Amino acid sequence: MMTELTAADGHVLDCWIEPAQGPRRGGIVLLQEIFGVTDQLKGVARRYAALGYEVAIPALFDRQQKGAVIPFSEAPRGRDLMLAADLGQTMTDIDAAVQALKAGGGKVAVIGFCWGGGLAIRAAQVLDIAAAVPFYGTRLPAYQVAPLRAPVMGHWGAEDSHVPADMLDAARAYFPEMEVHVYDGAGHAFANEARPADFRPDATEAAHRRTEAFLAAHLG
């Protein structure tokens, strides 16, 4: 269901909440690509809710355009909204979701995709979370400014045109404690089944299985 959160600076943003199924194991904040709170992302939320996690998807574009959900065929629109976002404000909005899940009890992790993947790394630097998982996180040089304060496991495709090998190598050197998995034959957005040209089912399933084990270890 869609609800509203109030960030620390008073900004009110939408947030999709997927209730945990069965005994609650903690919380997960899912961070969007440059397309907003999409139906595809809600599907990811259902996957993790079925494992016992309460999942929140904050609408990180609400400061730029309330309720913006961009078709996958219109990436430049999403990119413009992303470029207009202030990193500090975005982290404030993510923290609002973290705090909302903490209120339900248990530890909280962050999983992000594309833009949200980079933001997940930033969350592991500045927010009080138990773990973070970037899927093909972008803009990696922008986050090489501080150490990680929480465990991070990242997933990237070997053929990701947004994150070439030298960029990923530099991130691995800066964050030597970050666990990195690279998937041969996969490019950017390999885990998004709504983008069939990019979707790689085998890599997707492997990445999610590794993520599930990682979360079990750090959230309980």
Number of C-alpha atoms within 10 A of each C-alpha: 9 12 11 14 19 15 19 12 10 10 14 16 21 21 24 22 22 23 19 20 15 11 9 16 21 23 32 30 30 28 27 23 27 27 24 23 24 19 11 13 21 18 13 16 24 20 15 20 24 14 16 18 30 26 30 28 27 29 29 31 25 20 19 14 11 12 15 19 17 19 13 15 9 11 13 13 16 20 16 12 20 20 10 12 16 12 13 9 16 20 19 21 28 26 21 23 31 24 16 16 23 17 10 12 13 15 21 27 28 31 27 25 26 23 22 25 28 26 29 30 32 23 27 23 20 15 17 16 24 20 26 32 31 27 30 28 26 25 15 20 13 9 18 17 10 12 16 22 17 20 19 23 21 24 26 29 25 19 17 20 10 17 21 13 16 9 15 20 12 14 17 14 12 17 16 12 14 19 13 16 16 19 19 11 12 21 22 23 25 26 28 18 15 14 14 12 11 16 18 21 15 12 20 19 12 15 21 17 12 15 20 13 12 18 24 13 10 15 19 11
